Each structure stands twice: as C-alpha cells, then as structure tokens.
Amino acid sequence: MTPKEAFAAYDRAAKAGSTAAMNNLATLYENGQGVKRSQTEALRLYRQAGEAGNVVALANAARMLEYGNGVPKNEAEAVALYKRAADGGDVPSISKLVPHYATGAHGFPRDLRQGFDLFRKAADKGDPVAMATMGSALGASMGGLSTRNGTP
C-alpha cells in the first residue's frame, strides 16, 4: 500500500469514527506521508481522537505541544494531556509526568516520592525508559553496583 492509499483508507475510517484511524491519519499529516504536511491538522486530529478516548492520540498531541513541533509550544497543556493519557493507561505518558513531580512544575506538588512511585509503576508495566531510570536511581542510591572479581 502506498502512502496515498494509506491516507485514503485512514481518512475513510476516521470519517466513520475510528479513533485509531484518526490517530494514524494525524501521523500521516504530521510526517507528510501521502498528504501535504500539516502540523495544525495533525494536532487537530490527535486532539479529536483523544477526546473520543484514544490515549495514544492524547500522548501524541501532548508530544507536539511539549516540543512545539510545528505548533506553538504549550508545556502546561502538554502535561495536562500526558496526565489524561496516563490516567487512561498509556504507559509512556506515566514517565513523562515524573519530572513535574521532581520540580513542582505545572501545578504538580513537588513530591519526589510520587515521582519515584510513578517510575516504578511505568517500569512494572514494561516501559524501557522507566526501567533504565529505576535501575540507575537504585544503583546510585546503593553507591553503585559492587563487583566481586570484576563480575557484578
């Protein structure tokens, strides 16, 4: 299937109400695959799919706003969308919230314990970023890994 054919198929499915198709269509707009690139349209579609319950689309909208990816940067809105996505079960979004507990930014209480607990939750659900961060944090808190005869 060509990108233009994929665009047409996702467009039909999105118009029929498929939030997964809306999310995929937004990705095509964001990357200019099979259609002229439009960050504004991508964000609109991610938001629409997210409002209809697609947590991956919420996270995608949050990412665009967090980094100002072709749209005005809006960290406060990005964090709010990551929170909704995390509450809906999007595991990578859980890890995105942790820095805000560390700094107390965007209305989050400064609570390192809560941030650590979120990383643990994400790691337990298989998020590789959270697993690596948890490993580093635990290793640092124990003074690094001890070795015996050069073997951990």
Secondary structure as the mmCIF struct_conf table of DSSP 4:
data_model
#
loop_
_struct_conf.conf_type_id
_struct_conf.id
_struct_conf.beg_label_comp_id
_struct_conf.beg_label_asym_id
_struct_conf.beg_label_seq_id
_struct_conf.end_label_comp_id
_struct_conf.end_label_asym_id
_struct_conf.end_label_seq_id
HELX_RH_AL_P HELX_RH_AL_P1 PRO A 3 LYS A 15
TURN_TY1_P TURN_TY1_P1 ALA A 16 GLY A 17
HELX_RH_AL_P HELX_RH_AL_P2 THR A 19 ASN A 31
TURN_TY1_P TURN_TY1_P2 GLY A 32 GLY A 32
BEND BEND1 GLN A 33 VAL A 35
HELX_RH_AL_P HELX_RH_AL_P3 GLN A 39 GLU A 51
TURN_TY1_P TURN_TY1_P3 ALA A 52 GLY A 53
HELX_RH_AL_P HELX_RH_AL_P4 VAL A 55 TYR A 67
TURN_TY1_P TURN_TY1_P4 GLY A 68 GLY A 68
BEND BEND2 ASN A 69 VAL A 71
HELX_RH_AL_P HELX_RH_AL_P5 GLU A 75 ASP A 87
TURN_TY1_P TURN_TY1_P5 GLY A 88 GLY A 89
HELX_RH_AL_P HELX_RH_AL_P6 VAL A 91 THR A 103
TURN_TY1_P TURN_TY1_P6 GLY A 104 GLY A 104
TURN_TY1_P TURN_TY1_P7 HIS A 106 GLY A 107
HELX_RH_AL_P HELX_RH_AL_P7 LEU A 112 ASP A 124
TURN_TY1_P TURN_TY1_P8 LYS A 125 GLY A 126
HELX_RH_AL_P HELX_RH_AL_P8 PRO A 128 SER A 141
TURN_TY1_P TURN_TY1_P9 MET A 142 GLY A 143
BEND BEND3 GLY A 144 GLY A 144
STRN STRN1 ARG A 148 ARG A 148
TURN_TY1_P TURN_TY1_P10 ASN A 149 GLY A 150
STRN STRN2 THR A 151 THR A 151
#
